[in-house]
């Protein structure tokens, strides 16, 4: 019979690694959801006419900067 036991320090370290791993997965999923939302907004704005964009205060060449502005900042 094989018996495995963890001391309190080992279990805590394992829990910390699992929590870090889970946090990384959640960060990745959040990134994917954000990219999907931005891609949808980019597509919707791209389908508007120049007049409709002007009503929103945008020009066609500003769409990408508008949608991804926080990621493109200097």
C-alpha positions in Angstrom: 0.0 0.0 0.0 1.3 3.5 -0.9 0.6 6.4 1.3 1.2 10.0 0.4 1.0 12.9 2.9 1.5 16.6 2.6 2.8 18.7 5.4 1.1 22.0 5.8 3.8 23.9 3.9 3.5 21.6 0.9 -0.2 21.8 0.7 -0.1 25.6 1.0 2.5 25.8 -1.9 0.3 23.5 -4.0 -2.7 25.7 -3.3 -0.8 28.8 -4.2 0.3 27.3 -7.5 -3.2 26.2 -8.3 -4.5 29.6 -7.5 -1.9 31.2 -9.7 -2.7 28.8 -12.5 -6.4 29.5 -12.2 -5.8 33.3 -12.2 -3.8 33.0 -15.4 -6.5 31.0 -17.1 -9.1 33.6 -16.0 -6.9 36.4 -17.3 -6.6 34.6 -20.7 -10.4 34.1 -20.9 -11.0 37.8 -20.0 -8.6 38.8 -22.8 -10.4 36.6 -25.3 -13.8 38.0 -24.3 -12.5 41.6 -24.5 -10.9 40.9 -28.0 -14.2 39.5 -29.2 -16.2 42.5 -27.9 -13.7 44.9 -29.6 -13.7 42.9 -32.8 -17.5 43.1 -32.9 -17.4 46.9 -32.3 -14.8 47.3 -35.0 -17.0 45.3 -37.4 -20.1 47.3 -36.5 -18.4 50.6 -37.0 -16.8 49.5 -40.2 -20.2 48.7 -41.6 -21.5 52.3 -41.0 -21.5 54.9 -43.8 -19.1 57.8 -43.6 -22.1 60.0 -42.7 -23.1 57.7 -39.8 -19.6 57.7 -38.5 -19.5 61.5 -38.7 -22.7 61.6 -36.5 -20.6 59.7 -33.9 -17.8 62.1 -34.3 -15.6 59.6 -36.1 -13.8 59.3 -39.5 -13.2 55.9 -41.1 -9.4 56.2 -40.5 -10.1 56.7 -36.7 -12.1 53.5 -36.1 -9.1 51.3 -35.0 -7.8 54.0 -32.7 -11.2 54.5 -31.3 -11.8 50.8 -30.5 -8.3 49.9 -29.4 -7.2 53.4 -28.2 -6.3 52.3 -24.7 -4.0 49.6 -26.1 -2.4 51.9 -28.7 -1.6 54.8 -26.3 2.0 55.9 -26.2 
